[in-house]
Amino acid sequence: MPANGLLSRRSGENTAISFGPEICNDLAAAEQREWLLTNGIGGFASGTVAGSATRRYHGLLIAALNPPVGRTFLAGGLDEIASINDASYPLATHRWASGTIAPKGYLSIQNFRIDCAIPVWTYQVGASRIAKCIWMRHDENTTYIQYTLLESASPVMLELKALVNYRDFHAATHAGDWRMRIEPIENGICVTAFEGATPFYARCKGAVCEPQHIWYRDFLFPRESERGLDDREDQLYASRFRVEMQKDQTVTVVFSTEHNADLDDCAAREEELKRESNIRSAASEVMQTPSGEAAPSWIPQLVLAADQFVIKRPLPGQAAGKSVIAGYPWFGDWGRDTMIALPGIALSTGRSDVAKQILLAFSRLVDGGMLPNNFPDAGGAPEYNTMDATLWYFEAARQYFAATQDSGTLRKLFATFARIVTSHIKGTRYNIHVDPADGLLYGGGPGVQLTWMDAKVGDWVVTARTGKPVEINALWINALESMVQFANVLGSSSDTYANLLQKAKPSFGKFWNAQRNCCFDVLDSPGVGSDSSLRPNQIFAVSLGASLLSAEQQKAVVDACASSLLTPFGLRSLAPHEPGYVGVYSGGPRERDAAYHQGTVWGWLLGPFALAHYRVYKDRTTARGFLEPLARSIDSYGLGTLAEIFDGDAPHHPRGCIAQAWTVGELLRAWKEIQARPRP
């Protein structure tokens, strides 16, 4: 098949991310940089620039067998060898538990780039050049791996060994004597891992396919070693594809759970490129400055990154709604993360239809006046153990209405919002209730973590915030103000919400800590009283629309956060001078959870900080400048996207998920709002 479209472009053209041999042939640098593809139903593919798998989550097809959950690791990779005349050149790279690195295909990578959202490698093997690109089909558990012979004076024999598996994506396989059923089919094989398992397929049109059954044992995942987790894996060599390639010819391997997956690679690729082009077109507002100049190159890349988090979620008794995966590679969809990310992921990118579907979908999931916190990946009932997801729901709806003036959707949501307020007044799970004395929101108890600072190790709640947390009450008052607005728009009575506001809003002044000239983090905490720890949660008292503090107090909050919490990549979760600060996020699960909200930097907080700074200082250039270092990190960890967290101590290494929805969403939202807002 002749090359066209994507692979006919010059290396690095029309892309914000491109690396030459100086990165690609340096194993440490190439393994540090990870690519990601998603399919809109919870499945994904991921790996490193080097081609080596450094995590248990690196593979060519992690399928959502019960979308968007039931994520199952099916295709680990392809062991690739290019033979020219009498010479053979490996393209793959593997790490082994013995410490050996073999083969070392990364040494043949001439260039790597992200083209739109598609990873593309160019290999130099002898005097020949081979390109490889990978993409997934949207709404389907199907991955395409396409090879193109760009230059060669002689034919190239390409040998591709398919490595497969069948496991929960959080687990690791130690095969023992496990025997899968490998059946030959037209153009490839069908793999059935065990009785009752979902069959999946590996095909390569035009290639000779030879079924195999050989376990490759003891792959090593160094990132899992660092995380204190099982770091070894066995994968099954299930088939060998062999095809002789001529110059400009393409060969494509397709892994899929669909028995009739489309093998027309060119049509499938063009379909994906068109989809990505439409996503960028919808985001025209955020893709240029008010003066009409093109936005920085990272903006269109993050617009595509935003789409990677949007998924379909089935709802009882109706067609699927939409939700947001909190982060890749290991999180599912979380209520809190979805509502925080929604304005940036959907509204800032011109996809109000997606925002609407998310808001309506979650209205069907409200229970006891609460939004679900997360959805177990194995399926089953969602967990309702969050105090703030529900309050962020109001803010997401407020921003949706501000962007669309869609009173019809607002009317559909209003009764749900009214029930939520009533439930909070009466009291709901985990002692969440309105304190009748001051109108503020209280919640929590022993062994319970309800705010976004939710790390827990066994019975130890690392960041205990029982009481009246500052951002919860900023959100509560903001929600009441939104309800007054919503009621007025819809011609309903706003008296209940106005009366609650009259008590709660003045009471917010109790959060002011005159001694430290900033806000307390929590009030009325059992055994503590008022927690004066310097944390970033108070920034929401400035960044949200409600005016909760005086102008002088707003400035003091911004200055306190800037002096002790601000880093180039986000805000620290605890100031370095505070007891319990941990500056490096590392070690096993206990050590990492102990650091998670005790100094670790969170990228998503940079958006609210920049907006708060702009509100106080009225300096658009400076506020926008706070976003640049994080935005430009799209080429250093998760490629084309933004990390979950960073070390509190310099140089602030990226950690956690390689792609986090609220980091991407809040940066896009802040960029757009700072660009568009009149000076305060």
VEXKOL-686646 format. One record per residue (C-alpha): residue in one letter; x negated, y, z. Coordinates in steps of 0.5 Angstrom, whole numbers, padded with zeros to 4 digits, always signed. Layout:
// VEXKOL-686646
aXYZ...
// end
This chain:
// VEXKOL-686646
m+0000+0000+0000p-0003+0007-0002a-0005+0012+0004n+0000+0018+0004g+0002+0023+0009l-0001+0023+0016l-0007+0020+0014s-0009+0024+0008r-0010+0030+0012r-0017+0032+0013s-0019+0030+0020g-0017+0036+0025e-0012+0039+0021n-0006+0042+0024t-0008+0039+0031a-0009+0042+0038i-0013+0036+0040s-0019+0033+0036f-0026+0030+0038g-0032+0028+0035p-0037+0023+0036e-0040+0027+0042i-0033+0025+0046c-0031+0019+0042n-0038+0015+0043d-0039+0017+0050l-0035+0011+0054a-0034+0015+0060a-0031+0021+0056a-0027+0017+0052e-0024+0013+0057q-0022+0019+0061r-0018+0021+0055e-0011+0018+0055w-0006+0018+0049l+0002+0017+0050l+0007+0015+0046t+0015+0014+0048n+0021+0011+0045g+0027+0015+0048i+0029+0009+0052g+0024+0008+0057g+0019+0004+0053f+0012+0007+0051a+0005+0005+0049s-0001+0008+0052g-0009+0007+0052t-0015+0011+0052v-0019+0014+0046a-0025+0009+0047g-0019+0004+0045s-0021+0000+0052a-0015-0001+0057t-0017+0002+0064r-0010+0001+0067r-0005-0004+0067y-0001+0000+0064h-0005+0001+0057g-0002-0003+0052l+0001-0003+0045l+0008-0004+0047i+0011-0003+0054a+0019-0005+0052a+0025-0003+0056l+0029-0009+0056n+0035-0006+0060p+0034+0001+0058p+0031+0005+0061v+0029+0000+0066g+0027-0007+0066r+0020-0004+0063t+0016-0010+0061f+0009-0011+0058l+0009-0015+0052a+0003-0013+0047g-0004-0011+0050g-0008-0010+0044l-0011-0012+0037d-0018-0015+0037e-0020-0012+0031i-0026-0014+0026a-0028-0010+0020s-0032-0015+0015i-0036-0012+0009n-0040-0016+0005d-0044-0020+0010a-0043-0015+0016s-0038-0015+0021y-0036-0009+0025p-0032-0009+0031l-0027-0004+0032a-0024-0006+0039t-0027-0004+0046h-0026-0009+0052r-0028-0009+0059w-0029-0015+0063a-0029-0017+0070s-0037-0019+0070g-0038-0012+0068t-0040-0013+0061i-0037-0009+0056a-0036-0013+0049p-0035-0011+0044k-0036-0004+0043g-0032-0001+0038y-0032+0006+0041l-0039+0007+0038s-0036+0007+0031i-0031+0012+0032q-0032+0018+0028n-0026+0022+0030f-0020+0022+0034r-0014+0027+0034i-0007+0028+0036d-0003+0029+0030c+0003+0032+0032a+0004+0027+0038i+0001+0021+0034p-0006+0019+0036v-0011+0018+0030w-0018+0015+0030t-0023+0015+0024y-0028+0009+0024q-0035+0009+0021v-0037+0002+0019g-0043+0002+0015a-0041+0006+0009s-0034+0005+0010r-0029+0009+0013i-0022+0006+0016a-0017+0010+0020k-0012+0008+0025c-0006+0011+0027i+0000+0009+0032w+0007+0011+0033m+0013+0008+0036r+0020+0008+0033h+0025+0012+0037d+0031+0009+0040e+0027+0002+0039n+0022-0002+0042t+0018-0002+0036t+0011+0000+0035y+0007+0001+0029i-0001+0000+0028q-0003+0002+0021y-0010+0002+0018t-0012+0005+0012l-0019+0004+0008l-0021+0011+0007e-0027+0010+0003s-0031+0004+0001a-0035+0002-0005s-0033-0005-0003p-0027-0009-0001v-0026-0010+0007m-0024-0016+0010l-0020-0014+0016e-0018-0019+0022l-0013-0017+0027k-0012-0021+0033a-0006-0020+0037l-0006-0020+0045v+0000-0021+0048n+0003-0022+0055y+0010-0022+0059r+0010-0018+0065d+0013-0013+0069f+0009-0007+0067h+0007-0005+0075a+0004-0013+0075a-0002-0016+0072t-0002-0023+0069h-0006-0029+0072a-0004-0034+0067g-0007-0041+0070d-0004-0046+0065w+0002-0042+0063r+0004-0044+0056m+0008-0039+0051r+0012-0041+0045i+0009-0038+0039e+0013-0040+0033p+0011-0038+0026i+0016-0033+0022e+0015-0029+0016n+0010-0025+0016g+0008-0026+0023i+0010-0030+0029c+0015-0030+0035v+0013-0030+0042t+0018-0033+0047a+0014-0033+0054f+0019-0038+0058e+0026-0040+0058g+0030-0034+0058a+0025-0029+0056t+0027-0024+0051p+0023-0026+0045f+0019-0021+0041y+0015-0021+0035a+0008-0019+0031r+0008-0018+0024c+0004-0016+0019k+0006-0015+0012g+0001-0018+0006a-0003-0021+0011v-0005-0028+0012c-0002-0030+0019e-0005-0036+0024p-0002-0037+0030q-0006-0038+0036h-0005-0040+0044i-0012-0038+0047w-0012-0034+0054y-0017-0029+0054r-0019-0028+0062d-0021-0023+0066f-0020-0017+0063l-0022-0011+0068f-0018-0005+0069p-0023+0000+0072r-0017+0005+0074e-0014+0000+0078s-0020-0001+0082e-0021+0006+0084r-0013+0006+0086g-0014+0000+0090l-0010-0005+0086d-0010-0011+0083d-0015-0010+0077r-0016-0016+0073e-0012-0019+0068d-0011-0025+0063q-0008-0024+0056l-0006-0029+0051y-0009-0029+0044a-0003-0031+0040s-0004-0030+0033r-0010-0028+0028f-0008-0023+0022r-0013-0023+0016v-0012-0018+0010e-0017-0016+0005m-0017-0008+0004q-0018-0004-0002k-0020+0003-0002d-0014+0007+0000q-0010+0001+0002t-0006+0001+0008v-0004-0005+0013t+0001-0005+0019v+0002-0009+0025v+0009-0008+0028f+0010-0011+0035s+0018-0011+0036t+0023-0014+0040e+0028-0013+0034h+0028-0019+0030n+0029-0015+0024a+0025-0009+0025d+0023-0005+0019l+0016-0007+0016d+0016-0001+0011d+0011+0003+0015c+0011+0009+0011a+0018+0010+0011a+0018+0009+0019r+0012+0014+0019e+0016+0019+0015e+0022+0018+0020e+0018+0020+0026l+0014+0026+0023k+0021+0029+0021r+0024+0028+0028e+0018+0031+0031s+0018+0037+0026n+0026+0038+0028i+0024+0038+0035r+0019+0044+0034s+0024+0047+0029a+0029+0048+0035a+0024+0051+0039s+0022+0057+0035e+0024+0062+0041v+0018+0059+0045m+0013+0058+0039q+0012+0065+0038t+0011+0072+0042p+0016+0077+0042s+0012+0081+0037g+0013+0075+0033e+0006+0073+0033a+0005+0065+0034a+0004+0062+0041p-0002+0059+0043s-0004+0052+0040w-0002+0049+0046i+0005+0051+0046p+0008+0047+0040q+0004+0041+0043l+0007+0041+0050v+0014+0042+0046l+0013+0035+0043a+0010+0033+0050a+0017+0035+0053d+0021+0031+0048q+0017+0024+0051f+0021+0025+0058v+0028+0025+0055i+0031+0018+0055k+0038+0015+0054r+0041+0013+0061p+0047+0008+0060l+0053+0011+0064p+0059+0006+0067g+0065+0006+0062q+0062+0011+0057a+0057+0012+0052a+0050+0013+0054g+0048+0020+0057k+0041+0023+0058s+0036+0023+0063v+0029+0025+0064i+0023+0020+0066a+0019+0023+0072g+0012+0021+0069y+0008+0016+0065p+0006+0011+0066w+0009+0009+0072f+0015+0013+0074g+0022+0012+0072d+0028+0018+0072w+0029+0021+0079g+0034+0026+0080r+0030+0031+0083d+0025+0031+0078t+0030+0031+0072m+0033+0038+0075i+0027+0041+0076a+0024+0039+0069l+0031+0040+0065p+0030+0048+0064g+0023+0047+0061i+0024+0041+0058a+0031+0042+0054l+0033+0050+0055s+0026+0053+0053t+0025+0048+0047g+0032+0050+0044r+0035+0043+0046s+0041+0046+0050d+0045+0039+0047v+0040+0035+0051a+0041+0039+0058k+0049+0039+0057q+0048+0031+0057i+0044+0031+0063l+0048+0035+0067l+0054+0032+0065a+0051+0025+0066f+0049+0026+0073s+0056+0029+0075r+0058+0022+0074l+0053+0020+0079v+0054+0024+0085d+0056+0020+0091g+0057+0023+0098g+0056+0030+0096m+0049+0028+0094l+0045+0027+0087p+0041+0020+0086n+0034+0021+0088n+0031+0015+0084f+0033+0009+0080p+0030+0002+0081d+0026+0000+0075a+0029-0007+0076g+0036-0004+0076g+0041-0004+0081a+0044+0002+0085p+0041+0009+0085e+0038+0011+0092y+0041+0017+0095n+0035+0019+0099t+0034+0027+0097m+0036+0033+0100d+0034+0038+0094a+0035+0034+0088t+0043+0036+0089l+0041+0043+0090w+0036+0044+0084y+0042+0041+0080f+0046+0048+0081e+0040+0052+0079a+0039+0047+0073a+0047+0049+0071r+0046+0056+0073q+0040+0057+0068y+0044+0052+0063f+0050+0057+0063a+0045+0063+0063a+0042+0060+0056t+0049+0058+0053q+0055+0062+0056d+0058+0055+0055s+0064+0056+0060g+0067+0049+0058t+0062+0045+0060l+0061+0049+0067r+0069+0048+0068k+0067+0040+0067l+0062+0041+0073f+0065+0046+0077a+0070+0041+0081t+0063+0037+0082f+0060+0042+0085a+0065+0044+0090r+0065+0037+0093i+0058+0038+0094v+0059+0044+0098t+0064+0041+0102s+0060+0035+0103h+0054+0039+0106i+0059+0043+0110k+0062+0037+0113g+0055+0033+0113t+0053+0027+0109r+0047+0022+0109y+0041+0023+0113n+0044+0028+0118i+0044+0033+0112h+0049+0039+0114v+0050+0046+0115d+0049+0049+0122p+0055+0053+0123a+0051+0057+0128d+0047+0060+0122g+0049+0057+0116l+0043+0054+0114l+0042+0047+0111y+0039+0042+0116g+0037+0035+0115g+0032+0029+0116g+0031+0024+0122p+0026+0019+0124g+0022+0015+0119v+0026+0019+0113q+0023+0024+0108l+0028+0028+0104t+0024+0034+0101w+0020+0033+0095m+0014+0032+0100d+0016+0025+0100a+0010+0021+0101k+0011+0015+0106v+0006+0009+0108g+0010+0004+0112d+0014+0008+0118w+0009+0013+0117v+0012+0020+0114v+0006+0023+0112t+0009+0030+0111a+0015+0030+0116r+0019+0036+0115t+0026+0034+0119g+0030+0041+0120k+0031+0047+0116p+0025+0047+0110v+0024+0054+0107e+0025+0052+0100i+0031+0048+0101n+0035+0054+0104a+0032+0058+0099l+0036+0053+0094w+0042+0053+0098i+0043+0060+0098n+0041+0060+0091a+0047+0055+0090l+0052+0059+0094e+0050+0065+0089s+0051+0061+0083m+0058+0058+0086v+0060+0065+0087q+0058+0067+0080f+0061+0060+0077a+0068+0061+0080n+0068+0068+0078v+0067+0066+0071l+0072+0061+0071g+0077+0065+0075s+0077+0061+0081s+0077+0063+0088s+0070+0065+0091d+0072+0066+0098t+0069+0060+0101y+0062+0061+0098a+0062+0068+0099n+0063+0067+0106l+0058+0062+0107l+0053+0067+0104q+0055+0072+0109k+0052+0068+0114a+0046+0064+0111k+0043+0070+0107p+0042+0074+0113s+0039+0068+0117f+0034+0067+0112g+0030+0072+0115k+0029+0067+0121f+0024+0064+0116w+0019+0070+0117n+0013+0069+0121a+0011+0076+0122q+0004+0073+0126r+0002+0070+0119n+0005+0075+0115c+0009+0069+0111c+0014+0064+0112f+0015+0058+0116d+0015+0052+0112v+0020+0049+0117l+0025+0051+0122d+0028+0048+0128s+0024+0042+0127p+0024+0037+0133g+0019+0037+0138v+0015+0043+0133g+0020+0048+0133s+0018+0053+0127d+0012+0050+0123s+0007+0055+0121s+0003+0051+0116l+0001+0055+0110r+0005+0051+0104p+0007+0053+0097n+0014+0052+0099q+0016+0059+0101i+0014+0061+0093f+0021+0059+0092a+0024+0065+0096v+0021+0069+0091s+0021+0066+0085l+0029+0064+0085g+0034+0069+0083a+0037+0070+0090s+0033+0076+0094l+0032+0073+0100l+0026+0077+0103s+0024+0085+0102a+0019+0087+0097e+0014+0088+0102q+0015+0081+0104q+0015+0078+0097k+0009+0081+0096a+0006+0078+0102v+0008+0071+0100v+0005+0071+0093d-0001+0074+0096a-0002+0068+0102c-0001+0063+0096a-0006+0066+0092s-0011+0067+0097s-0011+0060+0100l-0007+0055+0095l-0008+0058+0088t-0012+0054+0084p-0013+0054+0076f-0009+0048+0075g-0003+0049+0080l-0002+0050+0088r-0005+0046+0093s+0000+0043+0098l-0003+0045+0104a-0008+0051+0105p-0016+0048+0106h-0016+0051+0113e-0010+0048+0116p-0011+0041+0120g-0010+0035+0116y-0012+0038+0109v-0015+0033+0104g-0019+0035+0099v-0020+0029+0094y-0014+0025+0092s-0017+0018+0092g-0018+0011+0095g-0012+0005+0096p-0005+0007+0097r-0005+0009+0104e-0011+0014+0103r-0008+0017+0097d-0001+0017+0100a-0004+0021+0106a-0007+0026+0101y-0001+0027+0096h+0002+0033+0100q-0004+0035+0104g-0008+0039+0100t-0007+0036+0093v-0006+0041+0087w+0001+0040+0084g+0001+0043+0077w+0009+0044+0077l+0008+0049+0082l+0004+0054+0078g+0010+0056+0074p+0014+0059+0080f+0008+0062+0082a+0007+0066+0076l+0014+0068+0076a+0014+0070+0083h+0007+0074+0081y+0011+0077+0075r+0017+0079+0080v+0012+0083+0085y+0007+0086+0081k+0010+0087+0074d+0004+0085+0070r+0006+0080+0064t-0001+0079+0062t-0004+0077+0069a+0002+0072+0070r+0001+0069+0063g-0006+0068+0065f-0005+0064+0071l-0002+0059+0066e-0007+0058+0061p-0012+0054+0065l-0007+0048+0066a-0004+0049+0059r-0011+0048+0056s-0012+0042+0060i-0008+0038+0055d-0015+0035+0052s-0018+0033+0058y-0013+0027+0061g-0007+0026+0058l-0008+0028+0051g-0002+0033+0049t+0001+0033+0056l+0000+0035+0063a-0002+0031+0069e+0002+0030+0075i-0003+0033+0080f-0011+0035+0081d-0016+0035+0087g-0015+0040+0092d-0023+0041+0092a-0026+0044+0086p-0027+0042+0080h-0020+0040+0081h-0020+0033+0077p-0014+0031+0074r-0010+0025+0078g-0004+0021+0078c+0001+0021+0072i-0003+0023+0066a+0004+0026+0064q+0009+0029+0069a+0016+0032+0066w+0016+0038+0071t+0009+0040+0070v+0010+0041+0063g+0017+0043+0064e+0016+0049+0069l+0010+0051+0065l+0014+0052+0058r+0020+0055+0062a+0015+0060+0066w+0011+0062+0059k+0018+0063+0056e+0021+0067+0062i+0015+0071+0063q+0015+0073+0055a+0022+0075+0055r+0024+0078+0062p+0024+0086+0062r+0019+0088+0067p+0022+0087+0074
// end
